Structure formats: C-alpha cells, structure tokens
Amino acid sequence: MALSYTLTVRNNRLNEITTAIGSNGLLRIYNGTPPANVGTALAGNDMLVELALAATSAPAAASAELTFNAIADGTVVETGTATFFRLLTSGAAAVVQGTVGTSATDIVFDSVSFVLGGNVEVTSAVITAGNP
C-alpha cells in the first residue's frame, strides 16, 4: 500500500520548500542531461537563463499546492535546449530540481529552444503535493 498523507502534512512539506529557498531565491534553467538529483553537482550543463523569485517566493501552501508569487522575466544568457531547472537560495544552493519541456514535464514552455538575448517569462508556477 502506498503512503497517504493528510492535507496538513502535504501543505507543511510544501512550505518547507519556501523556507529552504529563503529570501530572494532564483529559478535557473539549464541544458544537457540533468544530474541524478538536486544534490548532485552540475556536470557540463550550461545555465541558459536565471529568473529572480519574489523576496518571499510563495505564500503558505493551501489545498496541497504551493503557488509561487510573480517570477521576474529573464534574458537568455546562452543559446541551448532547456532540459531541467533548479530552484535555488539567493546564495545559489540548490533546493528543488525538475524537468523542462513542451509538455508532460515539471515546467512547460512553448519552446525549449532558448536563444541568446531572448526573453523568458513564467506566467505561473505551482508545485502540487499529490496523495495516492
């Protein structure tokens, strides 16, 4: 049987993400093969764009969803194909890692072909804590 959590536990787990990011966190989009997990160092990956999170990245989770406050647009600093992202502290310590694509990924973009000097906009960002 799969583990099942109360709504309170799921919300608390999501709130730990906000706590871990702290003030003025970052969202970075990278190319290449994603590292095995968020604790694994980058290896040959280029950062394509860095976006600033709001001073407080998200209000308290509700209904097992962590909805991020507005994320600043960013300018692409390296041409490449986006494959994964990391949410980081203001000191660049990785907190969350996930996939990037045009569908069925953690972050969905219209195109994953990022071109130097182009603009990247995130219109909404939500992390959901599912329950089997």
N, C-alpha and C positions, 0 to 999 in steps of 0.2 A: 504494500500500500504506500502511495506517495505521501509525503508530509503535507499537511494543510495548516495554514496559519490564520489567526484571527485578523480582522481588519486592522486592529490596533497594532499588532506586531508588524504587519506589512507596511503600514504608514511609518512606524518607528524605524524600520530598516531603510526606507527611502529617505527619511530625514537625516540618517547618518551620512548619506551622500553629501547633502548640503553642508553638514558640519565638517566633513572631511575636506571639502573644497575650500571652505572658509571664505573670506572676503576677496573680491576681485579675481575670481578664478578665470580659467581660459578653456576654450574649446579649440583643439588643433586637429586639422585634417591631414592625413599622411597618404603616401603612395606605398606600393610594394606589399610584400607578404606581411600580414600582421604578426607581431610577436605572439608567442604561445599564450600569454596572459598579461594583464596590466602591470604585473611586477617584473616582467622581462624587459630588458633594455632594448631599445631600438637597434636594428642592425641593417644598415644600408637603406633606411627609409628616409625620404625627404619630406619635410613639412611643406605642405602646399599653401596653407593659409592658417592664420591664427585669429580667432574671434574672441573678443572680451565678453565675459559674462557680466551681468549686473553685479553691483557691490555685494548684494545678497542674491545668490544665484537663483533661489526659489523660495517661495513661502512654504509653510508646513504642508506636508503631503495630506491629501484627502481622498477618500474612496480608492485607496491603493494606487494613486497617481501623484507623481512629483512633476508639477508643471513649472518649467523654468520661466523666470522673468525675461524681459526682452534681451536678446543677444545682439551685440553690435555687429554691423556688417564688417566684412574684412576684404582686403585686397590680396589676391593671389600673389605669392612671392616666388613660386616655382611652377613651371608647367609640368603637368603629370596627370595620371589617372588616380583619383581618390579611391582608396580601398578600406581605410579604417580611420577611427577618430579616438582621441583621448580627451577626457575632461581632467583638468589639472588644477592644482592650487596656484596661487599667484607666484609661488616660488618654483613652479613647473614640476611639482611632484605629481605623478600620475595617480588618479583615483578610480577612474572608470575607463574601460576600453570597449569599443564595439565596431560593428561593420558599417560600411558606407556603400550605397549602390543606388540604382534607379528604381528598385522595388524589392520587397521582402528582406530588407536589411534594417539595422537599428536606426540609421539616418538615411532618409531618402532624398536625393537631389534629382532635378530634372535631367542633369547630365553630370557624369563623374569625370569628364574631361575638363580639367582646370587649366586655364591659360594665363601666363604671367600678366599681371596688371588687371585681370578680370575681377569683378565684384562677386562676393559670395554672401548670400542672405539666408538666414534661418528664420522662417516665419513662425514656427512654433517648435517647442521641444518638450516632450513628455516621456518620463520613464514610468512604466507600469510594473507593479509587483503582482504577478499572477498568482493564482492559487489553483492547484489541481482539483 
